[in-house]
Amino acid sequence: MYLTTVNNFEEYQNGKLGNTSIILKNMEIKGEKVILTPIKSEEKDEFYKLATETEGSKFWYGANGITKEKFFEDWNDSYFDINSPEKGQCFWIVVNGGKIGQINYNEIDLKNKKVELDIIIGDEAETGKGYGTDALKALIKYLFDNFDINKIWIEARGNNPRAIRAYEKVGFKKEDLPSEKENFEGELVDKVGLEFLRNEFLCN
Ligand SMILES: CC(C)(COP(=O)(O)OP(=O)(O)OC[C@H]1O[C@@H](n2cnc3c(N)ncnc32)[C@H](O)[C@@H]1OP(=O)(O)O)[C@@H](O)C(=O)NCCC(=O)NCCS
C-alpha cells in the first residue's frame, strides 16, 4: 500500500492522488452537516467522558460504565494516531465548531477486506437532527475511497431502535445471520449486525 500525506482535503477530494491511500494530517472529513476531525492523544480523557458520562453513554457501556483502565485497553493508542490509519481511528463529530460526539473505525481487516464502525452522540438534544447519519455517510465514503475494503459493518443492540433506524437510513442492511444475544444490564438482548457493501456504495 502506498501512503501519501495530504494537507489539502480539496486536493484529495478532486482525485489528484489517484488510488493512493492517505494519512490524515490535520485533515477533516466533511459531511453535509458535520465535520469529522481526528481525536488527538491529549483529548483521550475527553473521549472517555463522552463515552461514560453522557446521556449517550448508556447505549455503549450501560449504567455501570467501564473503568478508565479497561476502556483504554480497548481504545488503544492507534485510535489516536493519524500515522497508522489502517489500525483504526477516532474522530470528533463537530457541528458549528462544537464537539457533539465521536465516530470511529476499528482496525481494518485487510485480509477479509472489512472494517467495523462505532458512533456516539453525547447529548440527547443533539440526537434526531441527522448528525449521526451524516457522520456515518462521510466516514463510509472516506473508507471506501481510501482502503481496499468491500464491507463496512456496525452492530447495535435490539433495544436501540433509533440506532438501527439511523443505520438503515444510511444504507446499512441487516446481516443475514442467526441472531446472537448478549447480557446487557441483566437482560438478554439481541445483537443486530448491519453491513454496507462496496457494490451498494458504488450504485448510490
Ligand atoms: C444512534 C445515533 C448515532 C443516531 O444518530 P442521530 O443523529 O440521532 O440519527 P438521525 O437523526 O440521523 O436519525 C435517527 C432516526 O431514528 C429515528 N428514531 C428516533 N427514535 C426512534 C425510536 N425509538 N424507534 C425508531 N426510530 C427512532 C428518528 O426519527 C430518525 O429517523 P427519521 O429521520 O426517519 O425520522 C445517535 O442517536 C446516538 O449517538 N445515540 C446514543 C448512542 C448510541 O445509541 N450509539 C449507537 C450504539 S450502537
The ligand as a Gaussian input file, in Angstrom:
#p B3LYP/6-31G(d) Opt

LIG

0 1
 C      -27.568000       6.306000      17.179000
 C      -27.159000       7.722000      16.781000
 C      -25.705000       7.731000      16.356000
 C      -28.006000       8.171000      15.595000
 O      -27.664000       9.473000      15.267000
 P      -28.798000      10.598000      15.142000
 O      -28.151000      11.863000      14.745000
 O      -29.611000      10.617000      16.378000
 O      -29.648000       9.969000      13.950000
 P      -30.566000      10.700000      12.910000
 O      -31.190000      11.931000      13.484000
 O      -29.801000      10.867000      11.661000
 O      -31.668000       9.572000      12.653000
 C      -32.355000       8.954000      13.730000
 C      -33.581000       8.264000      13.179000
 O      -34.124000       7.396000      14.203000
 C      -35.486000       7.697000      14.378000
 N      -35.834000       7.333000      15.738000
 C      -35.649000       8.055000      16.879000
 N      -36.096000       7.346000      17.931000
 C      -36.551000       6.165000      17.449000
 C      -37.136000       5.014000      18.034000
 N      -37.335000       4.921000      19.360000
 N      -37.503000       3.979000      17.217000
 C      -37.277000       4.034000      15.886000
 N      -36.722000       5.113000      15.275000
 C      -36.373000       6.159000      16.055000
 C      -35.604000       9.153000      14.058000
 O      -36.948000       9.523000      13.782000
 C      -34.682000       9.228000      12.819000
 O      -35.326000       8.679000      11.677000
 P      -36.078000       9.612000      10.595000
 O      -35.064000      10.599000      10.096000
 O      -36.541000       8.667000       9.550000
 O      -37.205000      10.309000      11.300000
 C      -27.362000       8.726000      17.963000
 O      -28.752000       8.817000      18.245000
 C      -26.603000       8.332000      19.221000
 O      -25.401000       8.528000      19.291000
 N      -27.306000       7.817000      20.233000
 C      -26.693000       7.484000      21.518000
 C      -25.568000       6.473000      21.440000
 C      -25.915000       5.272000      20.598000
 O      -27.025000       4.742000      20.629000
 N      -24.910000       4.821000      19.838000
 C      -25.046000       3.667000      18.991000
 C      -24.770000       2.430000      19.753000
 S      -24.964000       1.022000      18.674000

